[in-house]
Amino acid sequence: MTTSKAARAQATRELILAAAERLFAEHGVFAVSNRQVGEAAGQGNNTVVGYHFGTKADLVRAIIQRHADPVEEHRGRLVAEAGDSREIRDWMHCLVQPIVDHLAKLDTPTWYARFGAQVMTDPALRAIMIEEALTSPSINRIVDGLHHSLPDLPAEVRAERSDMLRQLLVHMIAERERALAEGTDTPRSSWQAAGVGLIDALTGLWLAPVSTPTEKDERP
């Protein structure tokens, strides 16, 4: 492939990724056809999306990877700075800050947070997002650092709060992105300020007391 042809192919790929990210964020992944993505990307060929990316799952993975590299680079620096910290807030900072900083650098409106929320609520696709996270060296270091920093929580409470963390992280960021795109009010004035609020909330989540269920609580 000549240099000019390779450049054109790469430009087409970028147009497709941007169009797919926006449409998936707005409508959900499986509600959008490859033809619609191609049209939104300005491509007349109905097979262009499949030609460049293969399956819908491959396209989703490519969108994730498009954003993963800059986030991973930033997160890696924060993880290195955290060192062997035993402060939960330090690890929540490493987790949240790279995402909000990345979104703050993108042109407005952004779509990636809402795209991620759509993927995480789709049983057929959420495994891709989780798999990509688990292959991240910085995420694995955060999990390890958090494990050594947590109070002595029962296993079921750790699992439950991990689920809560994921829900808050994904959907609070997506909700802010939606509000910014629609021009509605947001509780915080900037992505950085929103990140601080989320870091505080996630830290408090891990440090919250653990209550013993009463007999009344355990009734079906």
Residue frames relative to the residue before (quaternion, step in Angstrom):
aa qw qx qy qz dx dy dz
M 1.0000 0.0000 0.0000 0.0000 0.00 0.00 0.00
T 0.4238 -0.7085 0.5028 0.2562 3.59 -0.80 1.01
T 0.6730 -0.5060 0.3534 0.4077 3.55 -1.27 0.42
S 0.6761 0.4952 -0.3000 0.4557 3.58 0.90 -0.91
K 0.6537 0.5018 -0.3170 0.4694 3.58 1.01 -0.79
A 0.6387 0.5186 -0.3198 0.4699 3.58 1.01 -0.80
A 0.6447 0.5204 -0.3179 0.4610 3.57 1.02 -0.81
R 0.6503 0.5051 -0.3169 0.4706 3.58 1.00 -0.81
A 0.6435 0.5189 -0.3240 0.4602 3.57 1.00 -0.81
Q 0.6569 0.5023 -0.3102 0.4689 3.57 0.98 -0.83
A 0.6349 0.5213 -0.3296 0.4653 3.59 1.01 -0.78
T 0.6385 0.5158 -0.3225 0.4714 3.58 1.02 -0.79
R 0.6313 0.5342 -0.3266 0.4576 3.57 0.97 -0.84
E 0.6648 0.5066 -0.3052 0.4564 3.58 0.91 -0.88
L 0.6373 0.5182 -0.3253 0.4685 3.58 1.01 -0.79
I 0.6538 0.5093 -0.3067 0.4682 3.57 0.99 -0.85
L 0.6576 0.5135 -0.3170 0.4509 3.59 0.89 -0.90
A 0.6675 0.4983 -0.3073 0.4601 3.58 0.91 -0.89
A 0.6700 0.4939 -0.3026 0.4643 3.58 0.93 -0.88
A 0.6631 0.5052 -0.3086 0.4580 3.58 0.92 -0.90
E 0.6369 0.5338 -0.3394 0.4407 3.59 0.91 -0.84
R 0.6728 0.4928 -0.2959 0.4658 3.57 0.92 -0.89
L 0.7015 0.4687 -0.2828 0.4563 3.59 0.79 -0.97
F 0.6448 0.5087 -0.3229 0.4703 3.59 0.99 -0.79
A 0.6397 0.5293 -0.3238 0.4535 3.58 1.01 -0.80
E 0.7214 0.4607 -0.2473 0.4540 3.56 0.95 -0.88
H 0.8391 0.2413 -0.0618 0.4837 3.57 0.91 -0.95
G 0.5407 -0.5722 0.4356 0.4364 3.60 1.18 -0.38
V 0.6122 -0.6165 0.3556 0.3446 3.55 -1.05 0.77
F 0.7816 0.3762 -0.2029 0.4543 3.57 0.68 -1.05
A 0.5627 0.5704 -0.3948 0.4496 3.58 1.29 0.03
V 0.6925 0.4371 -0.2483 0.5173 3.57 1.30 -0.26
S 0.2984 -0.7686 0.5421 0.1625 3.58 -0.80 1.02
N 0.6359 -0.5079 0.4132 0.4087 3.56 -1.28 0.31
R 0.6077 0.5544 -0.3532 0.4456 3.58 1.07 -0.68
Q 0.6622 0.4988 -0.3096 0.4656 3.59 0.94 -0.85
V 0.6295 0.5223 -0.3312 0.4703 3.56 1.03 -0.76
G 0.6617 0.5140 -0.3067 0.4516 3.57 0.90 -0.92
E 0.6545 0.5081 -0.3102 0.4660 3.58 0.96 -0.86
A 0.6643 0.4990 -0.3036 0.4665 3.60 0.95 -0.89
A 0.6794 0.4672 -0.2801 0.4915 3.58 1.18 -0.57
G 0.5235 -0.6664 0.3928 0.3571 3.58 1.30 0.05
Q 0.5163 0.6340 -0.4098 0.4044 3.56 1.21 0.52
G 0.3577 -0.7729 0.4895 0.1873 3.57 -0.75 1.03
N 0.6243 0.5516 -0.3335 0.4414 3.58 1.20 -0.49
N 0.4078 -0.7459 0.4747 0.2278 3.61 -0.63 1.11
T 0.7046 0.4602 -0.2635 0.4715 3.60 1.19 -0.47
V 0.4090 0.7636 -0.4477 0.2219 3.59 1.25 -0.08
V 0.6401 0.5300 -0.3391 0.4409 3.61 1.00 -0.77
G 0.6759 0.4829 -0.2881 0.4764 3.56 0.90 -0.93
Y 0.6172 0.5577 -0.3424 0.4368 3.58 1.03 -0.75
H 0.7559 0.3984 -0.2103 0.4751 3.59 0.86 -0.95
F 0.8359 0.2339 -0.0830 0.4895 3.61 0.98 -0.74
G 0.4737 -0.6781 0.4592 0.3238 3.62 1.13 -0.23
T 0.8360 -0.1501 0.1347 0.5103 3.58 -0.78 -1.04
K 0.6737 -0.4616 0.3830 0.4318 3.55 -1.34 0.16
A 0.6353 0.5248 -0.3300 0.4606 3.59 1.01 -0.77
D 0.6333 0.5219 -0.3300 0.4666 3.60 1.03 -0.74
L 0.6385 0.5192 -0.3202 0.4692 3.57 1.03 -0.77
V 0.6323 0.5208 -0.3244 0.4731 3.59 0.98 -0.84
R 0.6588 0.5095 -0.3106 0.4581 3.57 0.90 -0.91
A 0.6484 0.5242 -0.3193 0.4504 3.59 0.98 -0.80
I 0.6297 0.5172 -0.3356 0.4726 3.60 1.04 -0.73
I 0.6393 0.5222 -0.3223 0.4634 3.58 0.95 -0.86
Q 0.6973 0.4790 -0.2762 0.4561 3.57 0.84 -0.98
R 0.5597 0.6115 -0.3750 0.4150 3.59 1.17 -0.56
H 0.7479 0.3574 -0.1958 0.5239 3.56 1.07 -0.75
A 0.5720 0.6561 -0.3746 0.3194 3.57 1.12 -0.61
D 0.6471 0.5658 -0.3421 0.3796 3.60 0.88 -0.87
P 0.7075 0.4291 -0.2992 0.4751 3.67 0.72 -0.88
V 0.6309 0.5209 -0.3402 0.4636 3.60 1.05 -0.71
E 0.6605 0.5113 -0.3063 0.4565 3.59 0.93 -0.87
E 0.6331 0.5323 -0.3344 0.4516 3.58 0.97 -0.79
H 0.6730 0.4822 -0.2862 0.4823 3.58 0.91 -0.93
R 0.6695 0.5024 -0.3047 0.4545 3.57 0.87 -0.94
G 0.6166 0.5570 -0.3447 0.4367 3.57 1.03 -0.72
R 0.6441 0.5110 -0.3212 0.4700 3.58 1.02 -0.78
L 0.6689 0.4960 -0.3055 0.4617 3.59 0.92 -0.86
V 0.6259 0.5315 -0.3317 0.4646 3.58 1.03 -0.78
A 0.6413 0.5161 -0.3247 0.4658 3.58 0.98 -0.82
E 0.6571 0.5018 -0.3074 0.4711 3.58 1.01 -0.80
A 0.6415 0.5327 -0.3283 0.4438 3.60 1.05 -0.72
G 0.1942 -0.8306 0.5048 0.1328 3.58 1.15 -0.56
D 0.7576 -0.3113 0.2759 0.5031 3.55 -0.74 -1.14
S 0.1471 0.8322 -0.5210 0.1196 3.57 1.12 0.66
R 0.2108 -0.7511 0.6113 0.1330 3.52 -1.19 0.66
E 0.4814 0.6417 -0.4398 0.4038 3.56 1.23 0.52
I 0.4491 -0.7078 0.4747 0.2684 3.58 -0.62 1.11
R 0.6436 0.5446 -0.3365 0.4194 3.57 0.94 -0.83
D 0.5973 0.5615 -0.3700 0.4371 3.61 1.05 -0.63
W 0.6976 0.4602 -0.2759 0.4748 3.59 0.95 -0.85
M 0.6232 0.5047 -0.3486 0.4851 3.59 1.09 -0.57
H 0.5924 0.5497 -0.3507 0.4732 3.58 1.14 -0.62
C 0.6566 0.5074 -0.3045 0.4677 3.59 0.94 -0.89
L 0.6718 0.5107 -0.2906 0.4510 3.57 1.04 -0.76
V 0.7827 0.3919 -0.1781 0.4495 3.56 0.76 -1.09
Q 0.6688 0.5761 -0.3265 0.3380 3.57 0.75 -1.06
P 0.6610 0.5058 -0.3455 0.4335 3.65 0.84 -0.76
I 0.6337 0.5315 -0.3393 0.4481 3.60 1.05 -0.68
V 0.7122 0.4395 -0.2813 0.4696 3.60 0.75 -0.96
D 0.6210 0.5265 -0.3513 0.4623 3.60 1.04 -0.64
H 0.6348 0.5250 -0.3266 0.4633 3.58 1.02 -0.79
L 0.6746 0.4862 -0.3003 0.4672 3.59 0.87 -0.89
A 0.6312 0.5494 -0.3300 0.4368 3.57 1.05 -0.75
K 0.6808 0.4993 -0.2805 0.4566 3.60 1.14 -0.64
L 0.6102 0.5743 -0.3546 0.4148 3.60 1.19 -0.43
D 0.5954 -0.5484 0.4398 0.3890 3.54 -1.25 0.41
T 0.3834 -0.7139 0.5421 0.2224 3.57 -1.11 0.75
P 0.5416 -0.2282 -0.8080 0.0423 1.58 -1.84 1.70
T 0.3675 -0.6882 0.5737 0.2494 3.52 -1.28 0.43
W 0.2750 -0.7829 0.5443 0.1234 3.55 -1.25 0.49
Y 0.5430 0.6972 -0.3854 0.2657 3.55 1.16 -0.57
A 0.6382 0.5277 -0.3455 0.4414 3.62 0.95 -0.75
R 0.6868 0.4585 -0.2882 0.4849 3.59 0.95 -0.82
F 0.5769 0.5507 -0.3676 0.4783 3.58 1.13 -0.57
G 0.6667 0.5048 -0.2994 0.4593 3.59 0.91 -0.92
A 0.6424 0.5156 -0.3250 0.4646 3.57 1.02 -0.77
Q 0.6366 0.5191 -0.3286 0.4662 3.59 1.02 -0.77
V 0.6636 0.5047 -0.3045 0.4608 3.58 0.92 -0.89
M 0.6984 0.4905 -0.2823 0.4381 3.60 0.89 -0.92
T 0.6895 0.4369 -0.2928 0.4979 3.60 1.19 -0.32
D 0.6147 0.5214 -0.3535 0.4747 3.59 1.27 0.09
P 0.4231 -0.7448 0.4495 0.2536 3.62 -0.43 1.16
A 0.6782 0.5097 -0.2968 0.4384 3.58 1.04 -0.70
L 0.7767 0.3669 -0.1712 0.4824 3.59 1.16 -0.52
R 0.5455 0.6520 -0.4130 0.3269 3.61 1.09 -0.55
A 0.5743 0.5941 -0.3848 0.4113 3.61 1.11 -0.55
I 0.6037 0.5556 -0.3617 0.4428 3.60 1.11 -0.61
M 0.6673 0.4971 -0.2969 0.4685 3.57 0.91 -0.93
I 0.6646 0.4957 -0.3002 0.4717 3.57 0.95 -0.89
E 0.6393 0.5307 -0.3219 0.4538 3.58 0.98 -0.84
E 0.6527 0.5070 -0.3137 0.4675 3.57 0.95 -0.86
A 0.6454 0.5177 -0.3223 0.4600 3.59 1.01 -0.78
L 0.6961 0.4928 -0.2786 0.4417 3.56 0.92 -0.91
T 0.6530 0.4807 -0.3249 0.4868 3.60 1.22 -0.29
S 0.5281 0.6338 -0.4015 0.3977 3.59 1.29 -0.03
P 0.4262 -0.7097 0.4934 0.2669 3.64 -0.64 1.02
S 0.6745 0.4993 -0.3140 0.4440 3.59 0.93 -0.82
I 0.6250 0.5227 -0.3452 0.4659 3.61 1.02 -0.72
N 0.6582 0.5050 -0.3138 0.4619 3.57 0.92 -0.84
R 0.6410 0.5036 -0.3251 0.4794 3.59 1.06 -0.67
I 0.6232 0.5247 -0.3388 0.4706 3.60 1.05 -0.70
V 0.6412 0.5198 -0.3234 0.4626 3.57 0.92 -0.88
D 0.6659 0.4938 -0.3014 0.4710 3.57 0.94 -0.86
G 0.6690 0.4982 -0.3011 0.4622 3.59 0.91 -0.87
L 0.6455 0.5102 -0.3138 0.4739 3.54 1.02 -0.82
H 0.6170 0.5639 -0.3384 0.4322 3.58 0.98 -0.85
H 0.7267 0.4280 -0.2396 0.4810 3.58 0.95 -0.86
S 0.6794 0.4991 -0.2841 0.4567 3.58 1.25 -0.29
L 0.5861 0.6266 -0.3671 0.3593 3.57 1.17 -0.54
P 0.5199 -0.5796 0.5113 0.3637 3.55 -1.22 0.44
D 0.6544 -0.5217 0.3753 0.3983 3.56 -1.29 0.20
L 0.0522 0.8214 -0.5598 0.0953 3.56 0.12 1.34
P 0.5363 -0.5945 0.4778 0.3613 3.60 -1.06 0.64
A 0.6417 -0.5664 0.3589 0.3723 3.56 -1.10 0.72
E 0.6777 0.4953 -0.3104 0.4461 3.58 0.93 -0.86
V 0.6259 0.5211 -0.3393 0.4707 3.59 1.14 -0.60
R 0.6202 0.5306 -0.3410 0.4664 3.59 1.00 -0.76
A 0.6678 0.5007 -0.3010 0.4613 3.57 0.91 -0.93
E 0.6565 0.5185 -0.3033 0.4562 3.55 0.95 -0.91
R 0.7074 0.4547 -0.2709 0.4683 3.58 0.87 -0.92
S 0.5638 0.5603 -0.3872 0.4672 3.58 1.18 -0.42
D 0.6416 0.5070 -0.3121 0.4837 3.57 1.03 -0.80
M 0.6416 0.5210 -0.3184 0.4642 3.57 0.98 -0.85
L 0.6250 0.5445 -0.3300 0.4517 3.57 0.97 -0.88
R 0.6755 0.5013 -0.2978 0.4513 3.56 0.83 -1.00
Q 0.6621 0.5076 -0.3116 0.4548 3.58 0.93 -0.86
L 0.6718 0.4929 -0.2986 0.4654 3.57 0.89 -0.91
L 0.6627 0.5179 -0.3106 0.4429 3.56 0.88 -0.94
V 0.7110 0.4617 -0.2665 0.4586 3.57 0.79 -1.00
H 0.8008 0.3774 -0.1883 0.4253 3.55 0.61 -1.12
M 0.6099 0.5272 -0.3755 0.4573 3.62 1.06 -0.46
I 0.6526 0.4910 -0.3162 0.4828 3.58 1.01 -0.76
A 0.6469 0.5133 -0.3182 0.4655 3.58 1.00 -0.81
E 0.6451 0.5241 -0.3212 0.4538 3.59 1.00 -0.79
R 0.6424 0.4985 -0.3314 0.4785 3.60 0.98 -0.75
E 0.6363 0.5304 -0.3286 0.4537 3.58 0.94 -0.86
R 0.6434 0.5223 -0.3197 0.4595 3.59 0.97 -0.88
A 0.6666 0.5080 -0.3050 0.4522 3.57 0.88 -0.95
L 0.6514 0.5073 -0.3203 0.4644 3.59 0.95 -0.81
A 0.6551 0.5144 -0.3128 0.4566 3.59 0.98 -0.84
E 0.7314 0.4158 -0.2246 0.4917 3.58 1.06 -0.78
G 0.4630 -0.7093 0.4264 0.3174 3.58 1.27 -0.12
T 0.4681 0.6615 -0.4563 0.3674 3.60 1.15 0.52
D 0.6717 -0.5279 0.3434 0.3902 3.55 -1.27 0.42
T 0.1479 -0.7568 0.6300 0.0925 3.53 -1.23 0.64
P 0.5860 -0.6122 0.3907 0.3595 3.61 -1.03 0.68
R 0.7721 0.2589 -0.1366 0.5640 3.60 1.08 -0.69
S 0.5295 -0.6930 0.4111 0.2653 3.55 -1.10 0.79
S 0.8035 0.1382 -0.0612 0.5758 3.61 1.15 -0.39
W 0.6431 -0.5001 0.4006 0.4193 3.55 -1.30 0.27
Q 0.6418 0.5307 -0.3353 0.4405 3.58 0.97 -0.80
A 0.6623 0.4909 -0.3027 0.4783 3.58 0.97 -0.84
A 0.6267 0.5216 -0.3340 0.4729 3.58 1.03 -0.76
G 0.6236 0.5443 -0.3319 0.4523 3.57 1.06 -0.73
V 0.6368 0.5239 -0.3254 0.4627 3.57 0.97 -0.84
G 0.6617 0.5084 -0.3071 0.4576 3.58 0.93 -0.88
L 0.6685 0.4930 -0.2982 0.4703 3.56 0.99 -0.82
I 0.6192 0.5337 -0.3334 0.4697 3.58 1.03 -0.76
D 0.6408 0.5175 -0.3211 0.4675 3.58 0.95 -0.86
A 0.6810 0.5007 -0.2931 0.4467 3.58 0.87 -0.99
L 0.6798 0.4862 -0.2950 0.4632 3.59 0.92 -0.86
T 0.6099 0.5312 -0.3452 0.4761 3.56 1.09 -0.66
G 0.6667 0.4990 -0.2914 0.4706 3.56 0.95 -0.89
L 0.5839 0.5839 -0.3595 0.4346 3.56 1.10 -0.67
W 0.7045 0.4582 -0.2696 0.4702 3.58 0.86 -0.95
L 0.7316 0.4285 -0.2369 0.4743 3.58 1.07 -0.70
A 0.4250 0.7122 -0.4675 0.3060 3.60 1.23 -0.02
P 0.5551 -0.6129 0.4347 0.3567 3.61 -1.08 0.65
V 0.3350 -0.7124 0.5812 0.2060 3.52 -1.26 0.47
S 0.1845 -0.7987 0.5673 0.0787 3.56 -0.59 1.15
T 0.4171 -0.6786 0.5441 0.2634 3.54 -1.16 0.64
P 0.4428 -0.7050 0.4760 0.2834 3.62 -0.65 1.04
T 0.3597 -0.7033 0.5694 0.2277 3.55 -1.05 0.76
E 0.6910 -0.4531 0.3523 0.4394 3.54 -1.30 0.17
K 0.6345 0.5311 -0.3236 0.4590 3.57 1.03 -0.76
D 0.6469 0.5331 -0.3164 0.4441 3.60 1.01 -0.84
E 0.7257 0.4657 -0.2401 0.4459 3.56 1.05 -0.80
R 0.4599 0.6675 -0.4665 0.3539 3.61 1.23 0.02
P 0.5085 -0.6549 0.4604 0.3170 3.63 -0.99 0.77
